[in-house]
């Protein structure tokens, strides 16, 4: 099997794994989405359902680590086929950008949660910032810029 085919197989497998993790992330995130006016949603930053919040963080960390490996394989793939390596990374890159925006909303919700003490907010805020830092690492790791 050619190096290109091996890399494509690895990228494809990691991409599918990320999609599976994103399905679980979406399910968990829906628990904390509160319907607002005109079809918008707000993030519930209360300290209820901490187990689910921890599960959401865990899933997001897995997504980030897998996305970084996915990106590394795509960078290698570009040495053999620039177009293919770029194309196969575009979807993951775009979902990471969207995740970064969502986490920014969540970070603000935790910061402005007036019903929790500073110590209580700290865990969720730290977890959110950890995932944000990994997304930034992912986005900075890949020098290509993709369209949304």
C-alpha positions as CSV (number, residue, x, y, z in Angstrom):
1,X,0.0,0.0,0.0
2,X,1.3,3.4,-0.9
3,X,2.2,6.0,1.7
4,X,-0.5,8.3,0.4
5,X,-3.1,5.5,0.8
6,X,-1.9,4.8,4.3
7,X,-2.2,8.4,5.3
8,X,-5.6,8.8,3.7
9,X,-6.8,5.7,5.6
10,X,-5.5,7.1,8.9
11,X,-7.0,10.6,8.3
12,X,-10.3,9.0,7.3
13,X,-10.4,6.8,10.5
14,X,-9.6,9.7,12.7
15,X,-12.2,11.9,10.9
16,X,-14.9,9.2,11.6
17,X,-13.8,9.0,15.2
18,X,-14.1,12.8,15.6
19,X,-17.6,12.6,14.0
20,X,-18.6,10.0,16.6
21,X,-17.3,12.1,19.4
22,X,-19.1,15.2,18.0
23,X,-22.4,13.3,18.1
24,X,-21.9,12.7,21.8
25,X,-20.7,16.3,22.3
26,X,-23.9,17.6,20.6
27,X,-26.1,15.3,22.8
28,X,-24.4,16.6,26.0
29,X,-24.4,20.2,24.9
30,X,-28.1,20.1,24.2
31,X,-28.6,19.5,28.0
32,X,-27.2,22.9,28.7
33,X,-28.8,24.9,25.8
34,X,-31.7,27.0,26.9
35,X,-34.0,28.2,24.2
36,X,-34.2,31.9,23.9
37,X,-36.0,34.4,21.8
38,X,-36.0,34.2,18.0
39,X,-34.5,30.7,17.8
40,X,-31.4,31.5,19.7
41,X,-30.0,29.6,22.6
42,X,-28.3,30.6,25.8
43,X,-25.8,28.4,27.8
44,X,-27.0,27.3,31.2
45,X,-24.0,28.0,33.4
46,X,-25.6,27.0,36.7
47,X,-23.7,24.4,38.7
48,X,-26.4,21.7,38.2
49,X,-25.5,18.5,36.4
50,X,-21.8,18.6,37.1
51,X,-21.4,15.0,36.0
52,X,-22.7,15.9,32.6
53,X,-20.5,19.0,32.4
54,X,-17.5,16.8,33.2
55,X,-18.5,14.4,30.5
56,X,-18.8,17.2,28.0
57,X,-15.3,18.4,28.9
58,X,-13.9,14.9,28.6
59,X,-15.5,14.4,25.1
60,X,-14.2,17.8,24.0
61,X,-10.7,17.0,25.2
62,X,-10.8,13.7,23.2
63,X,-12.0,15.7,20.1
64,X,-9.1,18.2,20.5
65,X,-6.4,15.5,20.9
66,X,-7.8,13.5,18.0
67,X,-8.1,16.6,15.8
68,X,-4.4,17.5,16.5
69,X,-3.4,13.9,15.4
70,X,-5.7,14.3,12.4
71,X,-4.0,17.6,11.4
72,X,-0.5,16.1,11.8
73,X,-1.5,13.3,9.4
74,X,-2.9,15.8,6.9
75,X,0.3,17.9,7.1
76,X,2.2,14.7,6.2
77,X,-0.3,13.9,3.5
78,X,0.3,17.3,1.9
79,X,3.8,16.3,1.1
80,X,2.4,13.7,-1.3
81,X,-0.8,15.4,-2.3
82,X,-1.3,19.0,-1.2
83,X,-4.9,19.2,-2.5
84,X,-6.0,16.0,-0.8
85,X,-4.3,16.8,2.5
86,X,-5.9,20.3,2.6
87,X,-9.4,19.0,1.6
88,X,-9.4,16.2,4.2
89,X,-8.6,18.7,7.0
90,X,-11.1,21.4,6.0
91,X,-14.2,19.9,7.8
92,X,-12.4,19.3,11.1
93,X,-10.8,22.7,11.0
94,X,-14.2,24.4,10.4
95,X,-15.9,22.5,13.3
96,X,-13.0,23.4,15.6
97,X,-13.6,27.1,14.7
98,X,-17.3,26.8,15.5
99,X,-16.4,25.0,18.8
100,X,-14.1,27.8,19.7
101,X,-16.9,30.3,19.3
102,X,-19.3,28.1,21.4
103,X,-16.7,27.8,24.1
104,X,-16.3,31.6,24.2
105,X,-20.0,31.9,24.9
106,X,-19.7,29.3,27.6
107,X,-16.7,31.0,29.2
108,X,-18.7,34.2,29.4
109,X,-21.7,32.5,30.9
110,X,-19.5,31.0,33.6
111,X,-17.8,34.3,34.3
112,X,-21.1,36.1,34.7
113,X,-22.9,33.4,36.6
114,X,-23.9,35.4,39.7
115,X,-25.4,32.4,41.5
116,X,-22.2,30.6,42.1
117,X,-19.2,31.4,44.3
118,X,-15.8,32.0,42.8
119,X,-14.6,28.6,43.9
120,X,-17.6,26.8,42.4
121,X,-17.2,28.6,39.0
122,X,-13.5,27.9,38.9
123,X,-13.6,24.3,37.9
124,X,-16.0,24.8,34.9
125,X,-14.2,27.9,33.9
126,X,-10.8,26.2,34.0
127,X,-12.1,23.2,32.0
128,X,-13.5,25.5,29.4
129,X,-10.3,27.5,29.1
130,X,-8.3,24.2,28.8
131,X,-10.4,23.1,25.9
132,X,-10.1,26.6,24.3
133,X,-6.3,26.4,24.6
134,X,-6.2,23.0,22.9
135,X,-8.4,24.4,20.1
136,X,-6.0,27.3,19.7
137,X,-3.1,24.9,19.6
138,X,-4.9,22.9,16.8
139,X,-5.7,26.0,14.8
140,X,-2.1,27.4,15.2
141,X,-0.6,24.0,14.4
142,X,-2.0,23.9,10.9
143,X,-0.7,26.8,8.8
144,X,-3.4,26.5,6.2
145,X,-6.5,28.7,6.4
146,X,-9.8,27.2,5.4
147,X,-13.1,28.7,4.4
148,X,-16.1,28.3,6.7
